[in-house]
Amino acid sequence: MITTRYTISGVTQDGQKFRPSDWTERLVCIQKEQLIKYNGHLKVKKIDGIKSIVFDSQLENTCPFTFERLLSFAKINHLVITEEAIES
């Protein structure tokens, strides 16, 4: 099965570092209950020293509100979003 992996990088499309520095934690609201709900479909990572949120298209089934919220936030704030097809 092929799914899509999304990465929202803490860099704007014009190359500026996104602020505040804890934007990933605020957006994802990491709590034990939510991490269970996300069931491995969402992770907060540092990629090349840049805070990022990585999630797959299965998050849309598990938690549609969070899936839409992440993409909407990234678009409104002009953050770099990459998509990659992966086999799951």
GROMACS elastic network, one bead per residue, 0.5 to 0.9 nm:
[ bonds ]
;  ai    aj funct       b0    kb
    1    86     6  0.83542   500
    1    87     6  0.56729   500
    1    88     6  0.56081   500
    2    85     6  0.64282   500
    2    86     6  0.54987   500
    2    88     6  0.60620   500
    3    56     6  0.67704   500
    3    57     6  0.59191   500
    3    58     6  0.73127   500
    3    84     6  0.83364   500
    3    85     6  0.57542   500
    3    86     6  0.54336   500
    3    87     6  0.62711   500
    3    88     6  0.66356   500
    4    55     6  0.84853   500
    4    56     6  0.55072   500
    4    57     6  0.52739   500
    4    58     6  0.82694   500
    4    83     6  0.63295   500
    4    84     6  0.54966   500
    4    86     6  0.59602   500
    4    87     6  0.85807   500
    5    54     6  0.70348   500
    5    55     6  0.57708   500
    5    57     6  0.64363   500
    5    82     6  0.80673   500
    5    83     6  0.55858   500
    5    84     6  0.50803   500
    5    85     6  0.62382   500
    5    86     6  0.66904   500
    6    53     6  0.80641   500
    6    54     6  0.56757   500
    6    55     6  0.53567   500
    6    56     6  0.58046   500
    6    57     6  0.76140   500
    6    81     6  0.67378   500
    6    82     6  0.56477   500
    6    84     6  0.65724   500
    6    85     6  0.89907   500
    7    52     6  0.66540   500
    7    53     6  0.57076   500
    7    55     6  0.66125   500
    7    56     6  0.86491   500
    7    80     6  0.80465   500
    7    81     6  0.55710   500
    7    82     6  0.52064   500
    7    83     6  0.65827   500
    7    84     6  0.85098   500
    8    11     6  0.84487   500
    8    51     6  0.87477   500
    8    52     6  0.54713   500
    8    53     6  0.51783   500
    8    54     6  0.64526   500
    8    55     6  0.86573   500
    8    70     6  0.82528   500
    8    71     6  0.81776   500
    8    74     6  0.67586   500
    8    79     6  0.66709   500
    8    80     6  0.58693   500
    8    82     6  0.66982   500
    9    12     6  0.78202   500
    9    18     6  0.86796   500
    9    46     6  0.89909   500
    9    47     6  0.81767   500
    9    50     6  0.68342   500
    9    51     6  0.64508   500
    9    53     6  0.66903   500
    9    54     6  0.85992   500
    9    74     6  0.86117   500
    9    79     6  0.63370   500
    9    80     6  0.54068   500
    9    81     6  0.64284   500
    9    82     6  0.82087   500
   10    16     6  0.85634   500
   10    17     6  0.60819   500
   10    18     6  0.51218   500
   10    19     6  0.80021   500
   10    21     6  0.86603   500
   10    23     6  0.81849   500
   10    24     6  0.82850   500
   10    50     6  0.59578   500
   10    51     6  0.54069   500
   10    52     6  0.56163   500
   10    53     6  0.83759   500
   10    79     6  0.65161   500
   10    80     6  0.73864   500
   11    14     6  0.79419   500
   11    15     6  0.57912   500
   11    16     6  0.55036   500
   11    18     6  0.52808   500
   11    50     6  0.75585   500
   11    51     6  0.86037   500
   11    52     6  0.88022   500
   11    78     6  0.84388   500
   11    79     6  0.56764   500
   11    80     6  0.60912   500
   12    15     6  0.52295   500
   12    16     6  0.52395   500
   12    17     6  0.64110   500
   12    18     6  0.62542   500
   12    74     6  0.89133   500
   12    77     6  0.73009   500
   12    78     6  0.53499   500
   12    80     6  0.57269   500
   13    16     6  0.74586   500
   13    78     6  0.57305   500
   13    79     6  0.56975   500
   13    80     6  0.54776   500
   13    81     6  0.89690   500
   14    78     6  0.83036   500
   14    79     6  0.88216   500
   15    80     6  0.88348   500
   17    21     6  0.88152   500
   17    50     6  0.82179   500
   18    21     6  0.71538   500
   18    23     6  0.80201   500
   18    77     6  0.85963   500
   18    79     6  0.78009   500
   19    22     6  0.76198   500
   19    23     6  0.67684   500
   20    23     6  0.54696   500
   21    24     6  0.79449   500
   21    51     6  0.81489   500
   22    25     6  0.55238   500
   22    26     6  0.63499   500
   22    27     6  0.86911   500
   22    51     6  0.85280   500
   23    26     6  0.51278   500
   23    27     6  0.59719   500
   23    28     6  0.84677   500
   23    51     6  0.84543   500
   24    27     6  0.52102   500
   24    28     6  0.59940   500
   24    29     6  0.80564   500
   24    30     6  0.89329   500
   24    44     6  0.67480   500
   24    45     6  0.89338   500
   24    51     6  0.70083   500
   24    52     6  0.69074   500
   24    53     6  0.67030   500
   25    28     6  0.53465   500
   25    29     6  0.54464   500
   25    30     6  0.61389   500
   25    44     6  0.78932   500
   26    29     6  0.52134   500
   26    30     6  0.79126   500
   27    30     6  0.84465   500
   27    69     6  0.86327   500
   27    70     6  0.76271   500
   27    73     6  0.85167   500
   28    31     6  0.87119   500
   28    34     6  0.86374   500
   28    42     6  0.89320   500
   28    44     6  0.82378   500
   28    53     6  0.84926   500
   28    66     6  0.80653   500
   28    70     6  0.82309   500
   29    34     6  0.78018   500
   30    33     6  0.83890   500
   30    34     6  0.64454   500
   30    35     6  0.66525   500
   31    34     6  0.53086   500
   31    35     6  0.62267   500
   31    36     6  0.87421   500
   32    35     6  0.52059   500
   32    36     6  0.63664   500
   32    37     6  0.87383   500
   33    36     6  0.52965   500
   33    37     6  0.63708   500
   33    38     6  0.88352   500
   34    38     6  0.61209   500
   34    39     6  0.85042   500
   35    38     6  0.50343   500
   35    39     6  0.61956   500
   35    40     6  0.73357   500
   35    41     6  0.89801   500
   35    42     6  0.79586   500
   35    43     6  0.87904   500
   36    40     6  0.77287   500
   37    40     6  0.85211   500
   37    62     6  0.71499   500
   37    63     6  0.74491   500
   38    41     6  0.54978   500
   38    42     6  0.60213   500
   38    43     6  0.88876   500
   38    59     6  0.66326   500
   38    62     6  0.65788   500
   38    63     6  0.69302   500
   39    42     6  0.75357   500
   39    59     6  0.84781   500
   39    62     6  0.80479   500
   40    43     6  0.70686   500
   40    55     6  0.83857   500
   40    59     6  0.88551   500
   41    54     6  0.81061   500
   41    55     6  0.52921   500
   41    56     6  0.55716   500
   41    57     6  0.79653   500
   41    58     6  0.65402   500
   41    59     6  0.55697   500
   41    62     6  0.84475   500
   42    53     6  0.71821   500
   42    54     6  0.57045   500
   42    56     6  0.68584   500
   42    59     6  0.71963   500
   43    52     6  0.84220   500
   43    53     6  0.58552   500
   43    54     6  0.52246   500
   43    55     6  0.62838   500
   44    51     6  0.73032   500
   44    52     6  0.58779   500
   44    54     6  0.62800   500
   44    55     6  0.87197   500
   45    50     6  0.81321   500
   45    51     6  0.58818   500
   45    52     6  0.52678   500
   45    53     6  0.61487   500
   45    54     6  0.71449   500
   46    49     6  0.53647   500
   46    50     6  0.51248   500
   46    52     6  0.57622   500
   46    53     6  0.84493   500
   47    50     6  0.51950   500
   47    51     6  0.64421   500
   47    52     6  0.65975   500
   48    51     6  0.84889   500
   53    70     6  0.86428   500
   55    58     6  0.81996   500
   55    59     6  0.68862   500
   55    67     6  0.83942   500
   56    59     6  0.58616   500
   56    60     6  0.80715   500
   56    67     6  0.89312   500
   57    60     6  0.56218   500
   57    61     6  0.77244   500
   57    67     6  0.80469   500
   58    61     6  0.53934   500
   58    62     6  0.64387   500
   58    63     6  0.85724   500
   59    63     6  0.55231   500
   59    64     6  0.66727   500
   59    66     6  0.77261   500
   59    67     6  0.59880   500
   60    63     6  0.54680   500
   60    65     6  0.77046   500
   60    66     6  0.76546   500
   60    67     6  0.52268   500
   60    68     6  0.76387   500
   61    64     6  0.58733   500
   61    67     6  0.86879   500
   62    66     6  0.89910   500
   62    67     6  0.88003   500
   63    66     6  0.55707   500
   63    67     6  0.63948   500
   63    68     6  0.89281   500
   64    67     6  0.50213   500
   64    68     6  0.61911   500
   64    69     6  0.84267   500
   65    68     6  0.53755   500
   65    69     6  0.59991   500
   65    70     6  0.86455   500
   66    70     6  0.60745   500
   66    71     6  0.86956   500
   67    70     6  0.54475   500
   67    71     6  0.65668   500
   67    72     6  0.86745   500
   68    71     6  0.53386   500
   68    72     6  0.59393   500
   68    73     6  0.84318   500
   69    72     6  0.51235   500
   69    73     6  0.59455   500
   69    74     6  0.85276   500
   70    73     6  0.52217   500
   70    74     6  0.62310   500
   70    75     6  0.87130   500
   71    74     6  0.51602   500
   71    75     6  0.62079   500
   71    76     6  0.86236   500
   71    81     6  0.82927   500
   72    75     6  0.51992   500
   72    76     6  0.60869   500
   72    77     6  0.85328   500
   73    76     6  0.52515   500
   73    77     6  0.61169   500
   73    78     6  0.84142   500
   73    79     6  0.83024   500
   74    77     6  0.52909   500
   74    78     6  0.58931   500
   74    80     6  0.72989   500
   74    81     6  0.71723   500
   75    79     6  0.62687   500
   75    80     6  0.83298   500
   75    81     6  0.82733   500
   76    79     6  0.78945   500
   78    81     6  0.88125   500
